[in-house]
């Protein structure tokens, strides 16, 4: 190519290219297909999906996010839907199936608006107004909850677990979730923090019964002591946590040493022994009963610690060490020279090591006011334990959300029907073409109660007409009984969900997916499928 010439780019013409209305229809169809895949996973009569993952493992679940995570899709709009479910799971933990079903229905309703030649910008504008109105309705029909009341909190968590695989053990799982969240919750300077990902770890041990699952008032790690003669059970132990090796210091680079006498080798060994002995003497000064380090412990160090009647555990994960520090009141020490008596943890009541199955586990239990915990799950197989873990994570997320936003909204599709009726009433006051997309959103919100009726085998048209009539009279607490497919008053039925979950998936649907699927695929742009 000569200087000054415009470069020539050779494009691959093989992929199919779509533009304009065809691209919009393709995007909407892809989103509806994803929604239809998990439509049967909503409600207490939800069906489990059995998926074979690429590694040959089996995934047995009705959790929307877990299913979509394993599905391999190529269409950009379908990938966007899967990302929407993942975001909902990270933000709220619950509502991952509802968010996909609602997004698919709103996009299906959008197709009719596009066929009326309403501009995508007008549709998006109407959707944003509908979102504001929907959030106001959620806030208006929500009721406050007392987070210190066990009965109210357990009732709320039960709504999250009631549609999952572990629903038959719902009482146990609700108590586990609530106990774990209350353990890790803390408030400093008026700022609440509930970090369940970091400080509430789930340990899955196959074998036994699900009823044997428990939340420990302390920590459990999959480790054994380094020396076979060290103590395996200590009452009220003094615990030292280290982030440094108890080994002789090696050179920064490769070092070669030439020895002229055979006694020189023994001198080098003595130097190594002295260096390690100086480390262990520093530790022994503070009289700990248990030393836990994230790095290695040499044979010499094990010997000296054993002689001082100190047990040692090595190569503990950083995350486990942080949780132990919060549970036993210790401070992790990076250099032995900085060690102080206040760094020793004294809030643990019992240290013991037990063998469960083929593995040895270290238990640090009976802690006074632990700020971290381990949830021990037992079950017949790894696949079932993985599903129980997913369900429990959702329940803990719901309990965590209520600590930050202590409001409940009626469940069983009652909130969605209240939004639908409210938006229809608001649409009558809107003049111009924006009224059509506004009504479309109102119709789309009915998909949640309709799906609940269909999954329970009820007559969707008759039941939805009855429910609409109740809400038109201002009885916003009426919803669908997912077991029978009939309408029921949620106040009497006792089915309330976290208002933050409802608000979260409403915002997610309107703010992200509709913009991408409709607005970006403008007739002047091309979309590669």
Buried (B, 14 or more C-beta within 10 A) or exposed (E): EEEEEEEEEEEEEEEEEBBBBBBBBBBBBBBBBBBEBBBBBBBBBBEBBEBEEEEEEEBBBBBBBBBBBBBEBEBBBBBBBBBBBBBBBEBBBBBBBBBBBBBBBBBBBBBEBBEEEBEBEBBBBBBBBBBEBBBEBBEEBBEEBEBEEBEBBBBBBBBBBBBBBBBEBBEBBBBBBBBBBBBBBBEEEEEEEBBBBEBBBBBBBBEBEBEEBBBBBBBBBBBBBBBEEBBBEBEEBBBBBBBBBBBBEEEEEEEEEEEEEEEEEEEEEEEBBEBBBEBBEEBBEEEBBBBBBBEEBBEBBBBBBBEBEBBBBBEBEEEBBBBBBBBBBBBBBEEBEEBEEEBBBBBBBBBBBEEBEEEBBBBBBBBEEBBBBBBBBBBEEEBBBBBBBBBBBBBBBBBBBBBEBBBBBBBBBBBBBBBBBBBBEBBEEBEEBBBBBBBBBBBBBBBBBBBBBBBBEBEBEEBBEEBBEBBEEEBBBBBBBBEBBBBBBBBEBEBBBBBBBBBBBBBBBBEBBBBBBBBBBBEEEEBEB
